[in-house]
Amino acid sequence: MTKKKKLIIAGIIFGLFIVIGILFSNRQRLFPPKNVQKTTDLSLTPTPKEELIAWDDPAGFSFQYPKGLTVDKHDEDQENYAHVELTHTDHKGSVIIWAKDTTATTISQWLKNEKSLKDAASVDTTLGGNVAKKVMVKEPKKKQITATLDEDIVVMVETDLEDQEFWQSVNDTIVKSFSFSISSKDETAGTASSGEAPPAQADEEESVE
């Protein structure tokens, strides 16, 4: 083989390498690895946060609830210190926060005095940092009641679980964010705002009674 032919063959081989390199580079740009593309998409999609509204009640407590609920503070109720009802047009059920007079000196005594709750299962828990009872009612409606004493007043978060998944989530938000402040029972109405929320209640271990 002559020197000229060798140079021609070497040039052809070198040219092939260049063409293959260009094709491979273009393929990488046009068809990136699937796992890399998936990772990039996940990193650019933030997880939405639920917007919460803060409720400050003149009966001496505050809590948070999800935006979109309708609040009725029942001004017609002249018997109880608080009667705050939260509903939603698309979900059957409700949450009512009560503040009522009681002669009980402990939350266990209050629970024993409540004849309508005598057959309901209950566990020890906390509400706003106070010792509380969580009661599960099955009949006539499925409800969850979290109750505690604030001096001579029983404060309850009573949740109608007709649409259980939705209202259980609302109940948990209210109970975890619940806190007590200085009581002012002379006032008649609470207020809602979307400002900074009160500190959330820490989760504590619950024990079955």
N, C-alpha and C positions, 0 to 999 in steps of 0.2 A: 504494500500500500504506500502510495506516494505521500510526501509531506503535505501536499496541498489537500489531498483527500482527508487526511487526519485532521487538519484544521477545520475543514468543512463539517465533519462529523462532530468534532468538539463544539463547534458553534451551534449546531442543531441541538445537541444535548443541553447546552447552557441555556438556549432559548426556551426549550421545553420546561426547564426548571423555573424560569422566570414566569412563564405563562401559568404553570401550576400554582406558584406562589400567589399570583394576582387573583386567580379564581378562588383559592382557599380564603384569602383575605376578604373578598367580596361576600363569600358565603357566610363568614362569621358575622359580618355587619348585617346582612339581610335576615339571617336565621340564628339569633342568639340562643344559647342554651335555655330550655324552659324553666329550669330551677332558678336561674339568675333573674329571669323576667318576673317570676312569681314573687321572689323575695323583694324586688324593687316595688312591685305593686302594693304589697302589704305594708312596706315602710312608709308609703305615701298616703295611706288611708287611716286617719286618726279615729279612735274609738269615741263616739259621741257620748257626752255626759248628760245625765238627766238634770233638768233645771228644777231647782227646789225653791219654794216660797217659805218664808219664816212667818209664823203666827205668834204674836205676843198677846197673851190674854190677861185682863185685869184681875182675874181670879188668882194670879200668882204663878203662872207657868207659861212655857213657850215650847214650840216644836216646829219641825219642818214637814212640808208635804209637797208632793209632785205638782208642778204646774199643769193646769188643765182641769183640776177639780173645782167644783162649785162649793163655796162655804156658806152655810146658813148658821148664824150665831143665835137664832131663836130668841129674839128680844121679847117675845110674848111669854116666855117662861120666867115667871117671877118667883118660882120656888127654889130653883137651883142656882148656885153661883156661876156655873158654866154649863152650856148645852150647845156645843159646837159640832155641827153635822157636815161631813164632807161627802159629796156624791159626784157621779160622773154620768153623763147622758148615754154613754155607750156601754156601761158596765153596771149590771144589777148588783145591788149591795150598797154598803156605806160604812163610814167610820164615824162614831160619835164620841166626843170627849166630854165626860161629865165631871162636875165637881159638886158634891152633895154633902149635907150635914150627916154626921154619924155619931152614935154613942159608943162605938167600939174603940178600944184602946190599942188594939193590934190588928194587922190586916188578916191574921188567921181567925181572930174573933169575928171580924166583919164577915168573912167568908162563911163561917158556921151559922151566922145569923141570917144569911140570905137563903131563904127556903127554896127559891127557884134555882139555886146553884148547888144544892146539897148532893145531887147525884153526879155532878160534873167532875171530870178529872182535873187536877190542878198541880202545878209545879211552882217551886220557889224561883223568883227572878228579881229583877230590880226595875224601877221606873224613876227616871230623874235622879238616880243615886239613892233612892229610898228602897227599903225592903218591900217587895211586892209579890203578888200571886198572879200567875197566868192560868186562866181557866178556859177549858174547851167545852163548849155547849153543843150538843148534837140535835136536841129537840126543843121546840118545834122548828127552829132554824139553826143552821150551823153557824156558830159565833165563836170568836176568841175575845176574851176580856182580860186585860192587864190592869190590875188595880193596886193602889197603894194609899197610905194615909199621909196627909199633910196636916199635922196637928189634929184638929177635930173634924177634918174634912176628908172624905174618900174621893180620890181622883181616879177615873177609869178611862181606858181607851177600849171602847166596845166596837168590834169589827164584825159586820155582817158579811159572811164569806160565800154569798150566793155565787158570785164570780170569783172563785177561790184564788186562782193564780194572780189575778190583778190586785184584789184587795189584800191578799197576804203580803204582797210587796209594799203596798201603801202602808199597811199596819206596821211592818218592820221599819220603814223609814221614820214614821212618827215616833214609835217607841224608842228607837236608838237615839233620836235627836232630842227627846223630851228632857226638859230641865225645869227646875223650880226657881222662882225669884221671890222677892218680897210681896206678900199677899196684899191686895187692895180690893176687898170685896165690895166697896161702895160703888165701884164702876159697874157699868152695865154692858159694855161691848168690847170685843177684842179688835185687833188691827192686824193686817197682813202686809208684808213688804217683801221685796226681792233682794234686800240688802244682805249683808254678811250674816250667815246662819249662826245660831248658838252652837256651842261645842257639843259634838255627838257623844252619846252615852256609850261607854265602853261595854263590849260584850262580856257577860259574866256567866260562869257555869250555872246551869239550872239543875235543881234536884227535884225528883218526883216526891210529892207528898203522899 
